[in-house]
């Protein structure tokens, strides 16, 4: 079916094959660069801050209720 030689099938093997051929500069990984969405990051931070504030208010309310229960 084939000539017996195997082709590199992952990024590491492709890079090693490129180095062996001597064209290391020509090797490019197909993995795209990470794209950061500033608006999405700010929205997530705002949501987490809002959740932390809500948790803090609930904790204060619970502590007040416990204190009031102890007073009785």
QUISULVEN-V303978 format. One record per residue. N is the residue number from 1. RES is the residue in one letter. SS is DSSP state (a for helix, b for strand, c for the rest). PHI is phi as a letter, one per 30 degrees, with the letter a starting at -180 (* if undefined). PSI is psi in radians with two decimals (NA if undefined). Layout:
n->N res->RES ss->SS phi->PHI psi->PSI
n->N res->RES ss->SS phi->PHI psi->PSI
This chain:
n->1 res->X ss->c phi->* psi->-0.94
n->2 res->X ss->c phi->c psi->3.13
n->3 res->X ss->c phi->d psi->-0.07
n->4 res->X ss->c phi->j psi->-0.29
n->5 res->X ss->c phi->d psi->2.58
n->6 res->X ss->c phi->c psi->2.51
n->7 res->X ss->c phi->c psi->2.54
n->8 res->X ss->c phi->d psi->2.39
n->9 res->X ss->c phi->b psi->0.03
n->10 res->X ss->c phi->b psi->3.00
n->11 res->X ss->a phi->d psi->-0.68
n->12 res->X ss->a phi->d psi->-0.81
n->13 res->X ss->a phi->d psi->-0.65
n->14 res->X ss->a phi->d psi->-0.69
n->15 res->X ss->a phi->d psi->-0.75
n->16 res->X ss->a phi->d psi->-0.74
n->17 res->X ss->a phi->d psi->-0.67
n->18 res->X ss->a phi->d psi->-0.68
n->19 res->X ss->a phi->d psi->-0.74
n->20 res->X ss->a phi->d psi->-0.61
n->21 res->X ss->a phi->d psi->-0.33
n->22 res->X ss->c phi->j psi->0.13
n->23 res->X ss->c phi->c psi->1.03
n->24 res->X ss->a phi->d psi->-0.64
n->25 res->X ss->a phi->d psi->-0.45
n->26 res->X ss->a phi->d psi->-0.21
n->27 res->X ss->c phi->d psi->2.21
n->28 res->X ss->c phi->b psi->2.28
n->29 res->X ss->c phi->d psi->2.47
n->30 res->X ss->c phi->d psi->-0.13
n->31 res->X ss->c phi->d psi->2.13
n->32 res->X ss->c phi->d psi->2.75
n->33 res->X ss->c phi->d psi->2.64
n->34 res->X ss->c phi->d psi->2.26
n->35 res->X ss->c phi->c psi->2.07
n->36 res->X ss->c phi->c psi->2.29
n->37 res->X ss->c phi->c psi->1.81
n->38 res->X ss->a phi->d psi->-0.69
n->39 res->X ss->a phi->d psi->-0.75
n->40 res->X ss->a phi->d psi->-0.71
n->41 res->X ss->a phi->d psi->-0.76
n->42 res->X ss->a phi->d psi->-0.68
n->43 res->X ss->a phi->d psi->-0.74
n->44 res->X ss->a phi->d psi->-0.72
n->45 res->X ss->a phi->d psi->-0.72
n->46 res->X ss->a phi->d psi->-0.74
n->47 res->X ss->a phi->d psi->-0.76
n->48 res->X ss->a phi->d psi->-0.65
n->49 res->X ss->a phi->d psi->-0.71
n->50 res->X ss->a phi->d psi->-0.72
n->51 res->X ss->a phi->d psi->-0.68
n->52 res->X ss->a phi->d psi->-0.71
n->53 res->X ss->a phi->d psi->-0.74
n->54 res->X ss->a phi->d psi->-0.73
n->55 res->X ss->a phi->d psi->-0.72
n->56 res->X ss->a phi->d psi->-0.75
n->57 res->X ss->a phi->d psi->-0.74
n->58 res->X ss->a phi->d psi->-0.66
n->59 res->X ss->a phi->d psi->-0.76
n->60 res->X ss->a phi->d psi->-0.70
n->61 res->X ss->a phi->d psi->-0.73
n->62 res->X ss->a phi->d psi->-0.76
n->63 res->X ss->a phi->d psi->-0.68
n->64 res->X ss->a phi->d psi->-0.71
n->65 res->X ss->a phi->d psi->-0.69
n->66 res->X ss->a phi->d psi->-0.70
n->67 res->X ss->a phi->d psi->-0.72
n->68 res->X ss->a phi->d psi->-0.66
n->69 res->X ss->a phi->d psi->-0.63
n->70 res->X ss->a phi->d psi->-0.61
n->71 res->X ss->a phi->d psi->-0.48
n->72 res->X ss->c phi->d psi->NA
